[in-house]
Amino acid sequence: MYAMIQKWGNSNGLRVPKALLDAVGLRENDRVELVQNHDSITIKKACPIQHKTLEERLTSFYGKPVEQIERIRSEEIDWGKSEGGEAW
């Protein structure tokens, strides 16, 4: 099967026939991965994005379980008297 690369805004686009998309299980707005191999481009269905929970993100950032993360206790900081046109 052949197709033509055409201008699409500031980029180029490639229309993929519906029959071909149906054959590989792709639909409009599916996320795909483009892989370059010398003189060819392979289009693969991308793995779903695994969203992390806040707990997973904190554990990853601090390198320890959430229960072991010390709470940040901060005091109000006195930045001095207002200068200029700040509204308080």
MIDOSE-1310 file (N, C-alpha, C; in nm, 2 decimals, decimal comma, always signed):
residues 88
myam	+0,08/-0,12/+0,00/+0,00/+0,00/+0,00/+0,09/+0,12/+0,00; +0,05/+0,22/-0,08/+0,13/+0,35/-0,09/+0,05/+0,46/-0,04; +0,12/+0,57/+0,01/+0,05/+0,69/+0,06/+0,14/+0,80/+0,02; +0,09/+0,93/+0,03/+0,16/+1,05/+0,00/+0,18/+1,13/+0,12
iqkw	+0,30/+1,18/+0,15/+0,33/+1,27/+0,26/+0,29/+1,41/+0,21; +0,21/+1,48/+0,28/+0,16/+1,61/+0,24/+0,18/+1,72/+0,35; +0,18/+1,84/+0,31/+0,20/+1,95/+0,40/+0,07/+1,96/+0,49; +0,10/+1,98/+0,62/-0,01/+1,99/+0,72/+0,03/+2,10/+0,82
gnsn	-0,01/+2,22/+0,80/+0,04/+2,33/+0,88/+0,18/+2,35/+0,86; +0,26/+2,36/+0,96/+0,41/+2,38/+0,95/+0,48/+2,24/+0,95; +0,40/+2,14/+0,95/+0,46/+2,00/+0,95/+0,42/+1,93/+0,82; +0,45/+1,80/+0,82/+0,40/+1,71/+0,71/+0,31/+1,60/+0,78
glrv	+0,22/+1,56/+0,70/+0,13/+1,45/+0,75/+0,12/+1,34/+0,66; +0,07/+1,23/+0,71/+0,05/+1,11/+0,63/-0,09/+1,05/+0,67; -0,17/+1,04/+0,57/-0,31/+0,98/+0,59/-0,30/+0,83/+0,58; -0,35/+0,77/+0,69/-0,35/+0,62/+0,69/-0,49/+0,57/+0,66
pkal	-0,50/+0,49/+0,56/-0,64/+0,44/+0,53/-0,70/+0,36/+0,65; -0,84/+0,38/+0,66/-0,91/+0,32/+0,77/-0,90/+0,17/+0,78; -0,90/+0,11/+0,66/-0,88/-0,04/+0,66/-0,75/-0,08/+0,72; -0,65/-0,01/+0,70/-0,52/-0,04/+0,76/-0,52/-0,02/+0,91
ldav	-0,58/+0,09/+0,95/-0,59/+0,12/+1,10/-0,67/+0,01/+1,16; -0,79/-0,03/+1,10/-0,87/-0,13/+1,16/-0,80/-0,27/+1,17; -0,71/-0,30/+1,07/-0,64/-0,42/+1,07/-0,54/-0,43/+1,18; -0,49/-0,32/+1,23/-0,39/-0,32/+1,34/-0,45/-0,28/+1,47
glre	-0,58/-0,24/+1,47/-0,65/-0,21/+1,59/-0,62/-0,06/+1,64; -0,60/+0,03/+1,55/-0,58/+0,17/+1,58/-0,70/+0,25/+1,55; -0,73/+0,35/+1,63/-0,84/+0,44/+1,60/-0,79/+0,59/+1,61; -0,88/+0,68/+1,56/-0,85/+0,82/+1,57/-0,82/+0,86/+1,72
ndrv	-0,71/+0,94/+1,73/-0,67/+0,99/+1,86/-0,59/+0,89/+1,95; -0,57/+0,77/+1,89/-0,48/+0,67/+1,97/-0,34/+0,73/+1,97; -0,27/+0,70/+2,08/-0,13/+0,74/+2,09/-0,04/+0,64/+2,02; +0,05/+0,68/+1,94/+0,14/+0,59/+1,87/+0,29/+0,63/+1,90
elvq	+0,37/+0,53/+1,87/+0,52/+0,55/+1,89/+0,58/+0,55/+1,75; +0,66/+0,64/+1,71/+0,73/+0,64/+1,58/+0,88/+0,60/+1,61; +0,92/+0,50/+1,53/+1,06/+0,45/+1,55/+1,13/+0,46/+1,42; +1,24/+0,53/+1,42/+1,32/+0,55/+1,30/+1,43/+0,43/+1,29
nhds	+1,43/+0,37/+1,17/+1,53/+0,27/+1,14/+1,59/+0,30/+1,01; +1,71/+0,36/+1,01/+1,78/+0,39/+0,89/+1,69/+0,47/+0,79; +1,64/+0,39/+0,69/+1,56/+0,46/+0,59/+1,41/+0,43/+0,60; +1,36/+0,39/+0,72/+1,22/+0,36/+0,74/+1,17/+0,41/+0,87
itik	+1,04/+0,42/+0,88/+0,97/+0,47/+1,00/+0,87/+0,36/+1,04; +0,87/+0,31/+1,16/+0,77/+0,21/+1,20/+0,68/+0,29/+1,30; +0,55/+0,26/+1,28/+0,44/+0,32/+1,36/+0,39/+0,21/+1,45; +0,40/+0,22/+1,58/+0,35/+0,12/+1,68/+0,25/+0,19/+1,77
kacp	+0,15/+0,11/+1,81/+0,06/+0,15/+1,92/+0,14/+0,17/+2,05; +0,12/+0,29/+2,11/+0,20/+0,32/+2,23/+0,14/+0,25/+2,35; +0,22/+0,22/+2,44/+0,17/+0,16/+2,57/+0,10/+0,27/+2,64; -0,01/+0,24/+2,72/-0,08/+0,34/+2,79/+0,01/+0,41/+2,89
iqhk	-0,02/+0,54/+2,91/+0,06/+0,61/+3,01/+0,01/+0,57/+3,15; +0,10/+0,53/+3,23/+0,07/+0,50/+3,37/+0,08/+0,62/+3,46; -0,03/+0,68/+3,50/-0,02/+0,79/+3,59/+0,01/+0,75/+3,73; +0,10/+0,82/+3,79/+0,14/+0,79/+3,93/+0,05/+0,87/+4,03
tlee	+0,02/+0,80/+4,14/-0,05/+0,87/+4,25/+0,04/+0,97/+4,32; -0,02/+1,05/+4,40/+0,06/+1,15/+4,47/+0,16/+1,07/+4,57; +0,11/+0,97/+4,63/+0,20/+0,89/+4,72/+0,31/+0,83/+4,64; +0,29/+0,78/+4,52/+0,40/+0,72/+4,44/+0,50/+0,83/+4,40
rlts	+0,45/+0,95/+4,36/+0,54/+1,06/+4,33/+0,62/+1,10/+4,44; +0,56/+1,12/+4,56/+0,64/+1,16/+4,68/+0,74/+1,05/+4,72; +0,71/+0,93/+4,71/+0,80/+0,82/+4,74/+0,92/+0,82/+4,65; +0,89/+0,84/+4,52/+0,99/+0,85/+4,42/+1,09/+0,97/+4,44
fygk	+1,03/+1,08/+4,48/+1,10/+1,20/+4,50/+1,19/+1,20/+4,62; +1,14/+1,15/+4,73/+1,21/+1,15/+4,86/+1,29/+1,02/+4,87; +1,26/+0,91/+4,80/+1,33/+0,79/+4,81/+1,30/+0,71/+4,93; +1,18/+0,73/+4,99/+1,14/+0,66/+5,11/+0,99/+0,66/+5,12
pveq	+0,93/+0,57/+5,19/+0,78/+0,56/+5,20/+0,72/+0,69/+5,26; +0,60/+0,72/+5,22/+0,54/+0,85/+5,26/+0,54/+0,86/+5,42; +0,52/+0,75/+5,49/+0,51/+0,75/+5,63/+0,64/+0,80/+5,69; +0,75/+0,78/+5,62/+0,89/+0,82/+5,67/+0,93/+0,96/+5,63
ieri	+0,85/+1,03/+5,55/+0,88/+1,16/+5,51/+0,85/+1,26/+5,62; +0,95/+1,34/+5,66/+0,93/+1,44/+5,76/+0,85/+1,55/+5,71; +0,75/+1,60/+5,79/+0,67/+1,71/+5,75/+0,76/+1,84/+5,76; +0,74/+1,93/+5,66/+0,81/+2,05/+5,66/+0,73/+2,15/+5,75
rsee	+0,80/+2,19/+5,85/+0,74/+2,29/+5,95/+0,80/+2,42/+5,92; +0,72/+2,51/+5,87/+0,78/+2,64/+5,83/+0,71/+2,75/+5,92; +0,79/+2,85/+5,94/+0,74/+2,96/+6,02/+0,72/+3,08/+5,92; +0,63/+3,17/+5,96/+0,61/+3,28/+5,87/+0,73/+3,36/+5,86
idwg	+0,77/+3,41/+5,75/+0,89/+3,48/+5,73/+0,86/+3,63/+5,72; +0,93/+3,71/+5,79/+0,91/+3,86/+5,79/+1,00/+3,91/+5,68; +0,94/+3,96/+5,57/+1,02/+4,01/+5,46/+1,04/+4,16/+5,47; +1,01/+4,22/+5,58/+1,03/+4,36/+5,61/+0,91/+4,44/+5,57
kseg	+0,92/+4,57/+5,58/+0,81/+4,66/+5,55/+0,79/+4,66/+5,40; +0,66/+4,69/+5,36/+0,63/+4,70/+5,22/+0,70/+4,81/+5,15; +0,74/+4,79/+5,03/+0,81/+4,89/+4,95/+0,73/+4,91/+4,82; +0,71/+5,03/+4,77/+0,65/+5,05/+4,64/+0,49/+5,04/+4,66
geaw	+0,43/+4,98/+4,56/+0,28/+4,98/+4,56/+0,22/+4,84/+4,59; +0,28/+4,76/+4,68/+0,22/+4,64/+4,72/+0,09/+4,66/+4,79; -0,01/+4,58/+4,76/-0,14/+4,59/+4,83/-0,14/+4,48/+4,94; -0,17/+4,52/+5,06/-0,17/+4,42/+5,17/-0,31/+4,41/+5,22
